Amino acid sequence: MTGRILWGIGSGRAFRVHWTLQELGLEYETKPVRTRTPAMDTDEFREVSPRKKIPVFEDGSLKLFESCAIANYLARTYGEGTAALLPSDPGEQARCDEWCYFTAMELDATSLYVIRRHGDLPETYGDAPIAVESAGEYFARQIAVPEAELADGRLFLLGDRLTVADIVLTPCLNWAIRYEQPVPDRLLAYRDRMAARPAYQTAYSICYP
Ligand SMILES: N[C@@H](CCC(=O)N[C@@H](CS)C(=O)NCC(=O)O)C(=O)O
């Protein structure tokens, strides 16, 4: 018993947390709750997640929502040495936060999630082709931002080592590819580098069984 429980599989947001845990070499229990399935309606899950969202992460008495916050918590609490996942310099830490907020807002919430809500889930969120089209155009503009960051040949968003910023961004690239949104070649190569990591692959097999 580690006291660490991750609720959620089958989604890019849950994958961020699985991947972080695997990079940090931490043991944890997975509760295989998928979004929009009866597993979300059990008393057990409703008690843990009154907002009915995955991922949820429990670490002893601490319970956290929001994939970016969970990944950052894990990196701050357990990351060290080669598995630091966060820069030590405060300015670089701020840069890492900047990428996390950028990805969560500009690529996830206001682009890909709009496409999902109004394209894939019209019965819940309404059929809105104009919103889907405009979110696609917005995504195409915003994805140029991380592409430009990698233009100097760096392997990761913050330079020469993996950080939480990469763990937050990569699932959005997977999502965009699945939704046939334009992902520049440089970011496709970056995504492939991330996907070649053993921790990514272990996390993937747990999150997408
Ligand atoms: N901003 C949240 C988003 C969480 C979220 O929307 N999760 C989806 C699955 S990926 C969910 O639980 N959806 C259920 C619903 O909205 O009813 C995060 O990054 O953790």
The ligand as a Gaussian input file, in Angstrom:
#p B3LYP/6-31G(d) Opt

LIG

0 1
 N       -8.763000      20.544000     -16.697000
 C       -9.012000      19.201000     -16.272000
 C       -9.978000      18.549000     -17.234000
 C      -10.543000      17.277000     -16.677000
 C      -11.548000      16.687000     -17.632000
 O      -12.350000      17.420000     -18.257000
 N      -11.564000      15.371000     -17.727000
 C      -12.479000      14.703000     -18.626000
 C      -11.848000      13.446000     -19.172000
 S      -10.360000      13.784000     -20.038000
 C      -13.708000      14.307000     -17.849000
 O      -13.607000      13.804000     -16.754000
 N      -14.875000      14.555000     -18.426000
 C      -16.126000      14.167000     -17.827000
 C      -17.150000      15.241000     -18.022000
 O      -16.804000      16.358000     -18.383000
 O      -18.304000      14.927000     -17.778000
 C       -7.680000      18.427000     -16.184000
 O       -6.745000      18.758000     -16.918000
 O       -7.568000      17.506000     -15.368000

